[in-house]
Amino acid sequence: MKNFCIITNNNKDKDYVLSKKIEGFITEKGGTCFISENSDLTDEKYNYTNPDKMPENLECVITIGGDGTLLQAAQDLMSKDIVFLGINKGTLGFLAEVSVEDIEDALYRLLMDDFKIESRMMLKGTIIRNDKEIYSASVLNDIVIHRGADIRISDFYVHVNNQLLGKFQADGIILSTPTGSTAYNLSAGGPIARPNSNLIILTPICAHSIGQRSIVLSDEDKIEVTIGTCKNPKGEFRRISFDGDNIVEVESGDVIAIEKSQVSTKLVKLDDSSFLQTVKKKMGDK
């Protein structure tokens, strides 16, 4: 692998100091690399990178920041057949698994093709209003339907394969991929799944019933969540976030259709430790 692009969170890499160090290392070893500075590669449609402005021979995107930086880059560049490597300057770093101390070793292995590629499934969410699609996006982590600023619970009607699963009275609903199982899903009491598995996790947020818990569904299932009434007549609008970003307001009667996306994200895997060992390490258990 010889052709790289660096996408950085400017708050985590001031003046592109680390980005320039990586660029220098790669070019010194015979590779090509450029830094995607916001002024050059972004526009109003993309938070980080416009895929149309990326070079055709690009093989790998290196993100510098936390998991959020990699998530947004993966969403922006899902149409490209490339792999991603995350350098962690955030907090937990389940996706951005390379530490700053291990950068040179990681880069050397990339240049020598000494790595594995792990394919991660994505979810596609489509918002339907009055039988018309008004928004659609694919995510690597999760789609979260929540009550927004209102402090009262809302009703959510969940159908799976055109069959009613139930009415959830809750603050919201999380639809998570296996990769996203260690994110908001975990905080809301949902299960952890191996990231390379194929399944969909549905987790209610603060459900107003002790019997409503997370449900693990097949990646072949088609899920529809209908926005029901809000307990606060003034709080008619709810919100949907796609991978913690791209927030869209929805209203009673809107339907959110969720299914496995036709695209996936390819992550570079350098660490030989198992996923369970990683979870144990990240969660601070001895």
Summary of the structure (lengths in Angstrom):
residues: 286
radius of gyration: 19.9
end to end distance: 36.5
largest distance: 63.0
contacts: 942
relative contact order: 0.16
helix: 21%
strand: 40%
